[in-house]
Amino acid sequence: MLLVATSAQVLINSVVSPPEEPAPSANAQNVSYKYGFAAQEWIQYPGGLYKASSTANFPASDKLSGALFKLNPGGLREMHWHNPNEWGFVLNGDFDNGDIWFFPGNFGHVILGVDPEFGCTYMTSYDQGDFDERLDAQGLSGWYTQAPAAIAAQAFGLPNTSMITANLVNGTNNFLPQGNLTELIAGDSTPSPVLAATSAPLTSQVNAMTHRYAFGTAGYLEVSTDGGTVRTADSQYFPASTAMSGSLVHFKPGALRQMHWHVNEDEWQFVINGTIETQLYSGLGALSGVNTLGPNDLGVAPAGLGHFLKNADPENDAWMILVFNNGSFTNLEIEDWIGNFPLSYTALSLNTSLDFVQQFNFSRSGLVAQGPAAKPDTIYTI
């Protein structure tokens, strides 16, 4: 090995004794850098077995955690997402042994035991030391079975709330449900069509680098739906704003900002006028209460937490501003996520029938209309 020093003065006649090393602390002496994961008992679910290691049982590993899964044939790690990145290694099963995967943080994913004899055994690791996927991941069943029935019905495009209460068991958390492998593979594996949101043509002119941005006249992204309008200024249209972006949202009466979450960004909410209801989902069926925001009230949805925004007034419009701590932001919508997975996976995740899931309307827009016909747009004032 060749070491090269640059711009340094070599002192030949100066000899400095190394400092005396401190005695190791009692805590350091007591830290164990080994954990007997093999001896840990499995947790059994209908679809397979699970055990996890985090700082709760392996304190020395404060930056990384991990888990082992043994999925039965037809066992499903339900549709879910979580804040830390996931690196997976297949030990035995439907991938080739030794194959790996990588799921970026807060990207929705699902895993099915496809091998008819072994299912799938795999190891996962996460770049967060205190993470336990069983306790800390956000699952489809935990959110949609406990969300208000009226919100879920509007999000799914169902005509009444009784269809939700009749087909979804409230409070169900289907961590590893068991399905019929043949039906999961050969059943309805074609996702429902997802209607892409329409937007105004993008301007071809690159906006000048300036710290002033004329939201009303400069180039911006606008999405208009049957439920209202979302006008967004991100770093593509406002180049000086590299660290933050925002949207002006107009809700028609009763409109719902679809159930969704953001991959990397927190959402800061400011109500200009109207009455907005919101609720957050943080995993393992943990929902906040439904919060009601009035004019000049604030709300926040941290990155990765599922949430919705609804105009609670069935007769009047509402306006609000959403701000994100990134120059651009990513939405993951219910129709984008569920609508692009096989419907049989969705049914099993929700512990319901395929017939029920096939009634979902995946052409729902980001702002879903409800209530009387929309009135003409009014000037928004604080």
C-alpha positions as CSV (number, residue, x, y, z in Angstrom):
1,M,0.0,0.0,0.0
2,L,1.4,3.5,-0.9
3,L,0.5,6.3,1.4
4,V,1.0,9.8,0.0
5,A,0.9,12.9,2.2
6,T,0.3,16.2,0.6
7,S,0.7,19.8,2.0
8,A,2.1,18.4,5.3
9,Q,5.2,19.2,7.3
10,V,7.1,16.3,8.6
11,L,8.6,16.9,12.1
12,I,11.6,14.6,12.6
13,N,12.8,15.7,16.0
14,S,9.4,15.9,17.7
15,V,8.2,12.7,19.4
16,V,4.9,12.7,21.1
17,S,3.9,9.9,23.4
18,P,0.4,8.5,22.7
19,P,-2.3,9.5,25.2
20,E,-3.1,7.0,27.9
21,E,-6.1,4.9,26.8
22,P,-9.1,5.3,29.1
23,A,-10.3,2.2,30.9
24,P,-13.3,0.7,29.2
25,S,-16.6,1.7,30.7
26,A,-18.8,-0.7,32.5
27,N,-21.4,-0.4,29.8
28,A,-18.9,-1.2,27.1
29,Q,-17.7,-4.3,29.0
30,N,-21.3,-5.4,29.3
31,V,-22.3,-5.0,25.6
32,S,-22.8,-8.3,23.8
33,Y,-22.0,-8.2,20.1
34,K,-23.7,-11.6,19.7
35,Y,-27.3,-12.5,19.7
36,G,-28.6,-16.1,19.7
37,F,-31.2,-15.6,17.0
38,A,-31.4,-19.3,16.3
39,A,-32.7,-20.0,19.8
40,Q,-35.5,-17.4,19.6
41,E,-38.9,-18.8,19.3
42,W,-41.0,-18.3,16.2
43,I,-44.3,-16.4,16.2
44,Q,-46.9,-18.4,14.3
45,Y,-49.5,-16.9,11.9
46,P,-51.9,-18.6,9.6
47,G,-49.6,-17.9,6.6
48,G,-46.3,-18.8,8.2
49,L,-43.7,-18.1,10.9
50,Y,-41.9,-14.9,11.9
51,K,-39.2,-13.8,14.3
52,A,-37.3,-10.5,14.5
53,S,-34.2,-8.9,16.0
54,S,-34.0,-5.3,16.9
55,T,-32.5,-3.1,19.7
56,A,-35.2,-4.6,21.9
57,N,-33.2,-7.9,22.0
58,F,-29.9,-7.0,20.4
59,P,-29.0,-3.5,21.7
60,A,-25.5,-3.5,20.1
61,S,-27.0,-3.4,16.6
62,D,-28.4,0.1,16.9
63,K,-28.3,0.9,13.2
64,L,-29.6,-2.3,11.6
65,S,-32.4,-4.8,12.5
66,G,-33.6,-8.0,10.8
67,A,-36.2,-10.7,10.6
68,L,-36.7,-14.3,9.4
69,F,-39.9,-15.3,7.6
70,K,-41.1,-18.8,6.7
71,L,-44.1,-18.4,4.4
72,N,-46.3,-21.5,3.7
73,P,-47.2,-22.3,0.1
74,G,-49.9,-19.6,-0.4
75,G,-48.8,-17.7,2.6
76,L,-48.7,-13.9,2.1
77,R,-46.8,-11.1,3.7
78,E,-49.7,-8.8,3.4
79,M,-49.5,-5.6,1.3
80,H,-47.5,-3.1,3.4
81,W,-44.8,-0.5,3.6
82,H,-42.5,1.0,6.2
83,N,-40.0,3.8,6.8
84,P,-36.7,1.9,6.7
85,N,-35.2,0.4,3.5
86,E,-35.5,-3.4,3.3
87,W,-32.8,-5.7,1.9
88,G,-34.0,-9.3,1.5
89,F,-32.2,-12.6,0.9
90,V,-34.1,-15.7,-0.2
91,L,-33.0,-18.8,1.7
92,N,-35.5,-21.2,0.1
93,G,-38.4,-20.7,-2.1
94,D,-39.9,-19.1,-5.1
95,F,-36.9,-17.0,-6.0
96,D,-33.7,-18.8,-6.7
97,N,-31.9,-19.6,-3.4
98,G,-29.5,-16.7,-2.7
99,D,-31.5,-14.1,-4.7
100,I,-31.8,-10.7,-3.1
101,W,-34.3,-7.8,-3.3
102,F,-34.3,-4.2,-2.2
103,F,-37.4,-2.2,-1.3
104,P,-36.8,1.5,-0.7
105,G,-38.4,2.9,2.4
106,N,-42.2,3.6,2.2
107,F,-42.6,1.8,-1.2
108,G,-45.5,-0.6,-1.0
109,H,-44.8,-4.3,-1.5
110,V,-46.1,-7.8,-1.0
111,I,-44.4,-11.3,-0.8
112,L,-46.1,-14.6,-1.6
113,G,-44.9,-18.1,-0.9
114,V,-45.1,-19.6,-4.4
115,D,-43.1,-22.8,-4.2
116,P,-45.8,-25.5,-3.8
117,E,-43.6,-27.5,-1.4
118,F,-41.5,-25.0,0.6
119,G,-43.4,-21.7,0.2
120,C,-40.6,-19.2,0.8
121,T,-38.1,-18.7,3.6
122,Y,-36.3,-15.4,3.6
123,M,-34.3,-13.1,5.7
124,T,-34.8,-9.3,5.8
125,S,-32.6,-6.5,7.1
126,Y,-33.6,-2.9,7.7
127,D,-31.4,0.2,8.1
128,Q,-33.1,1.2,11.4
129,G,-32.0,-0.5,14.6
130,D,-35.2,-0.4,16.5
131,F,-37.5,-1.5,13.7
132,D,-39.7,-4.6,14.0
133,E,-41.8,-5.3,10.9
134,R,-44.6,-7.0,12.9
135,L,-45.0,-3.9,15.1
136,D,-43.9,-1.0,13.0
137,A,-44.9,-1.6,9.4
138,Q,-48.0,-0.1,7.9
139,G,-50.3,-2.8,6.6
140,L,-53.2,-2.6,4.2
141,S,-55.6,-4.5,6.6
142,G,-54.6,-2.4,9.6
143,W,-55.5,0.8,7.8
144,Y,-58.5,0.1,5.6
145,T,-60.4,-2.1,8.1
146,Q,-60.2,0.6,10.8
147,A,-60.6,3.8,8.7
148,P,-64.1,5.4,9.0
149,A,-66.4,3.3,6.9
150,A,-67.7,6.4,5.0
151,I,-64.1,7.3,4.0
152,A,-63.2,3.7,2.9
153,A,-66.4,3.5,0.8
154,Q,-65.7,6.9,-0.9
155,A,-62.0,5.8,-1.5
156,F,-63.0,2.5,-3.0
157,G,-65.8,4.0,-5.1
158,L,-68.5,1.9,-3.3
159,P,-72.1,3.2,-3.2
160,N,-72.7,2.8,0.6
161,T,-70.9,2.2,3.9
162,S,-72.8,-1.1,4.5
163,M,-70.6,-2.8,1.9
164,I,-67.6,-1.9,4.0
165,T,-69.0,-3.0,7.3
166,A,-70.4,-6.2,5.8
167,N,-67.1,-7.3,4.1
168,L,-64.3,-6.0,6.3
169,V,-63.6,-7.1,9.8
170,N,-62.9,-4.1,11.9
171,G,-59.5,-4.1,13.6
172,T,-58.1,-7.0,11.5
173,N,-54.3,-7.0,11.2
174,N,-53.4,-9.8,8.6
175,F,-49.7,-9.8,9.1
176,L,-49.2,-13.3,7.4
177,P,-52.6,-14.5,6.1
178,Q,-53.0,-17.9,4.4
179,G,-54.5,-18.2,1.0
180,N,-55.0,-20.9,-1.7
181,L,-51.9,-21.0,-3.8
182,T,-53.6,-22.3,-6.9
183,E,-56.3,-19.6,-6.7
184,L,-53.7,-16.8,-6.0
185,I,-51.6,-17.8,-9.0
186,A,-54.4,-18.8,-11.5
187,G,-57.1,-16.5,-10.2
188,D,-57.8,-12.9,-11.0
189,S,-54.2,-11.9,-11.5
190,T,-55.0,-8.9,-13.8
191,P,-55.0,-5.7,-11.9
192,S,-57.9,-3.4,-12.3
193,P,-57.2,-0.5,-14.7
194,V,-55.8,2.5,-13.1
195,L,-56.9,5.8,-14.5
196,A,-53.9,8.1,-14.8
197,A,-54.6,11.6,-13.5
198,T,-54.9,14.2,-16.2
199,S,-52.9,17.4,-15.9
200,A,-52.4,20.6,-17.8
201,P,-49.7,20.5,-20.5
202,L,-46.3,21.1,-19.0
203,T,-44.6,24.3,-20.0
204,S,-41.6,23.9,-22.3
205,Q,-40.0,27.0,-21.0
206,V,-37.6,26.6,-18.0
207,N,-38.4,29.1,-15.4
208,A,-35.7,31.5,-14.5
209,M,-33.8,31.0,-11.2
210,T,-35.6,33.5,-8.9
211,H,-36.8,33.5,-5.4
212,R,-40.2,34.9,-6.4
213,Y,-42.7,32.6,-8.0
214,A,-46.0,33.9,-9.4
215,F,-48.2,30.9,-8.5
216,G,-51.2,32.3,-10.4
217,T,-49.4,33.0,-13.8
218,A,-46.1,31.1,-13.9
219,G,-45.8,27.5,-15.1
220,Y,-47.2,24.9,-12.7
221,L,-48.7,21.4,-12.6
222,E,-52.4,21.4,-12.3
223,V,-54.6,18.4,-11.9
224,S,-58.4,18.9,-12.1
225,T,-60.8,16.1,-11.1
226,D,-64.4,15.7,-10.3
227,G,-63.6,16.5,-6.7
228,G,-61.5,19.7,-7.2
229,T,-58.2,21.0,-8.3
230,V,-54.6,20.6,-7.1
231,R,-52.1,23.2,-8.3
232,T,-48.4,22.3,-7.5
233,A,-45.2,24.2,-7.6
234,D,-42.1,22.0,-7.1
235,S,-38.5,22.5,-8.1
236,Q,-39.3,21.7,-11.8
237,Y,-41.4,24.9,-12.0
238,F,-39.8,26.9,-9.2
239,P,-36.0,26.0,-9.5
240,A,-34.9,28.2,-6.6
241,S,-37.0,26.1,-4.2
242,T,-34.8,23.0,-4.1
243,A,-35.6,21.9,-0.5
244,M,-39.3,22.6,-0.3
245,S,-42.4,22.4,-2.5
246,G,-46.1,22.9,-2.1
247,S,-49.7,22.6,-3.5
248,L,-52.8,24.7,-3.4
249,V,-55.8,22.4,-3.1
250,H,-59.4,23.3,-3.9
251,F,-61.9,20.8,-2.5
252,K,-65.4,20.8,-3.9
253,P,-68.2,20.1,-1.4
254,G,-67.7,16.7,0.4
255,A,-64.6,15.9,-1.7
256,L,-62.0,13.5,-0.4
257,R,-58.2,13.8,-0.9
258,Q,-57.7,10.1,-1.6
259,M,-56.2,7.9,1.1
260,H,-52.4,8.0,0.4
261,W,-48.9,8.6,1.9
262,H,-45.7,10.2,0.9
263,V,-42.4,8.3,0.4
264,N,-39.8,10.7,1.7
265,E,-41.6,13.9,2.6
266,D,-43.6,15.3,5.6
267,E,-46.8,17.1,4.6
268,W,-47.5,20.3,6.5
269,Q,-51.2,21.4,6.2
270,F,-52.7,24.9,6.4
271,V,-56.4,25.5,6.0
272,I,-57.3,28.7,4.2
273,N,-61.0,28.3,4.5
274,G,-63.6,25.6,5.0
275,T,-63.6,22.5,7.3
276,I,-61.2,19.7,6.7
277,E,-61.2,16.3,8.4
278,T,-58.0,14.2,8.5
279,Q,-56.8,11.0,10.1
280,L,-53.3,9.3,10.2
281,Y,-52.4,5.7,10.2
282,S,-49.0,4.7,11.8
283,G,-49.0,0.9,11.7
284,L,-50.4,-2.2,13.5
285,G,-53.9,-0.7,13.3
286,A,-52.8,2.5,15.1
287,L,-55.0,5.3,13.9
288,S,-55.2,8.8,15.3
289,G,-58.6,10.3,16.0
290,V,-60.3,12.1,13.2
291,N,-59.0,15.7,13.5
292,T,-61.1,18.6,12.3
293,L,-59.2,21.6,11.0
294,G,-60.8,25.0,10.5
295,P,-59.5,28.2,8.9
296,N,-55.9,28.9,9.8
297,D,-55.5,25.6,11.6
298,L,-52.5,23.4,11.0
299,G,-51.9,19.7,10.6
300,V,-49.0,17.5,9.7
301,A,-48.6,14.0,8.1
302,P,-45.1,12.7,8.7
303,A,-43.4,10.7,5.8
304,G,-44.8,7.2,5.4
305,L,-47.9,7.7,7.5
306,G,-51.2,7.0,5.6
307,H,-53.7,9.8,5.8
308,F,-56.7,11.4,4.0
309,L,-58.1,14.9,3.8
310,K,-61.8,15.4,3.5
311,N,-63.9,18.5,3.0
312,A,-66.4,17.9,5.8
313,D,-68.9,20.4,4.5
314,P,-71.3,18.9,1.9
315,E,-72.4,22.3,0.6
316,N,-69.4,24.6,0.5
317,D,-65.9,24.5,-1.0
318,A,-62.7,24.4,1.0
319,W,-59.1,25.6,0.2
320,M,-55.9,24.6,1.8
321,I,-52.1,24.7,1.3
322,L,-49.9,21.6,1.6
323,V,-46.1,22.1,2.0
324,F,-43.5,19.4,1.7
325,N,-39.9,19.4,3.0
326,N,-38.4,18.4,-0.4
327,G,-38.1,20.1,-3.7
328,S,-40.3,17.5,-5.2
329,F,-42.6,14.9,-3.6
330,T,-44.1,11.5,-4.3
331,N,-47.7,10.4,-3.5
332,L,-48.7,6.8,-3.2
333,E,-52.4,6.6,-3.8
334,I,-54.7,3.7,-2.9
335,E,-55.7,3.2,-6.6
336,D,-52.1,3.3,-7.8
337,W,-51.0,0.8,-5.1
338,I,-53.9,-1.7,-4.8
339,G,-54.9,-1.3,-8.5
340,N,-51.5,-2.5,-9.7
341,F,-51.4,-5.7,-7.6
342,P,-53.4,-8.9,-8.4
343,L,-56.9,-8.5,-6.8
344,S,-56.5,-11.9,-5.1
345,Y,-53.6,-10.4,-3.1
346,T,-55.8,-7.5,-2.0
347,A,-58.6,-9.8,-1.0
348,L,-56.3,-12.0,1.1
349,S,-54.6,-9.0,2.7
350,L,-58.0,-7.6,3.7
351,N,-59.4,-11.1,4.7
352,T,-62.3,-10.6,2.4
353,S,-63.8,-12.1,-0.8
354,L,-62.5,-11.6,-4.3
355,D,-66.1,-10.7,-5.3
356,F,-66.1,-7.8,-2.9
357,V,-62.7,-6.5,-4.1
358,Q,-63.8,-6.7,-7.7
359,Q,-66.4,-4.0,-6.9
360,F,-63.7,-1.5,-6.1
361,N,-63.4,1.4,-8.5
362,F,-59.8,2.0,-9.3
363,S,-60.4,4.9,-11.6
364,R,-60.9,7.1,-8.5
365,S,-59.0,10.4,-8.9
366,G,-56.7,12.0,-6.3
367,L,-59.6,14.2,-5.3
368,V,-62.8,12.1,-5.1
369,A,-66.2,13.9,-5.5
370,Q,-69.1,13.5,-3.1
371,G,-72.2,15.5,-2.3
372,P,-74.2,17.9,-4.4
373,A,-73.0,19.3,-7.7
374,A,-70.0,21.6,-7.4
375,K,-70.7,25.3,-7.2
376,P,-68.7,27.8,-9.2
377,D,-65.2,28.5,-7.9
378,T,-65.0,31.2,-5.4
379,I,-62.1,33.5,-4.5
380,Y,-60.1,32.0,-1.7
381,T,-59.4,34.4,1.2
382,I,-57.8,34.1,4.7
